[in-house]
Amino acid sequence: MDGPPYGRRQRPPNPADEALSSNRPFDPNLIKELAMADLAFVVTTIAVFALVALVAKGVTKL
């Protein structure tokens, strides 16, 4: 007999291994898209805080 008596044990593919694989081509547009998404999040957050500050300032004048 060669090999294990019950066959070879196979592991399911690990998504983390596929995500970190260097076999995939590098997409420079992905970094630009992520940077734009981060910038949009920061700008939106600042706008929301500014709006809350204006509302709070208006409420204190009542």
C-alpha positions as CSV (number, residue, x, y, z in Angstrom):
1,M,0.0,0.0,0.0
2,D,1.2,3.4,-0.7
3,G,-0.3,6.4,1.0
4,P,-2.8,6.6,3.8
5,P,-5.4,3.8,4.0
6,Y,-8.4,6.2,3.8
7,G,-7.1,8.4,1.0
8,R,-5.6,11.8,1.2
9,R,-7.2,14.4,3.4
10,Q,-8.0,17.6,1.5
11,R,-8.5,21.0,3.1
12,P,-11.0,23.4,1.7
13,P,-9.5,26.4,0.0
14,N,-8.7,29.3,2.3
15,P,-10.0,32.7,1.1
16,A,-7.1,34.4,2.9
17,D,-4.6,32.5,0.9
18,E,-6.3,33.5,-2.3
19,A,-6.5,37.1,-1.2
20,L,-2.8,37.3,-0.4
21,S,-1.7,35.4,-3.5
22,S,0.9,37.1,-5.6
23,N,-0.2,35.2,-8.7
24,R,-2.9,37.7,-9.4
25,P,-2.1,40.8,-11.5
26,F,-1.8,44.1,-9.6
27,D,-4.6,46.5,-10.4
28,P,-3.5,50.1,-9.8
29,N,-7.0,51.4,-10.3
30,L,-8.0,49.5,-7.1
31,I,-5.8,51.7,-4.9
32,K,-7.3,54.8,-6.5
33,E,-10.8,53.6,-6.0
34,L,-10.1,52.8,-2.3
35,A,-8.4,56.2,-1.8
36,M,-11.4,57.9,-3.3
37,A,-13.8,55.9,-1.1
38,D,-11.7,56.9,2.0
39,L,-11.7,60.5,0.9
40,A,-15.5,60.5,0.4
41,F,-16.0,58.9,3.8
42,V,-13.8,61.6,5.5
43,V,-15.6,64.5,3.7
44,T,-19.0,63.0,4.5
45,T,-18.1,62.6,8.2
46,I,-16.9,66.2,8.4
47,A,-20.0,67.5,6.7
48,V,-22.3,65.5,9.1
49,F,-20.4,66.9,12.1
50,A,-20.6,70.4,10.7
51,L,-24.4,70.0,10.2
52,V,-24.8,68.7,13.8
53,A,-22.8,71.7,15.1
54,L,-25.0,74.1,13.2
55,V,-28.2,72.4,14.5
56,A,-26.8,72.5,18.1
57,K,-25.9,76.2,17.7
58,G,-29.4,76.9,16.5
59,V,-31.0,75.0,19.3
60,T,-29.0,76.9,21.9
61,K,-30.3,80.2,20.5
62,L,-33.9,79.2,21.1
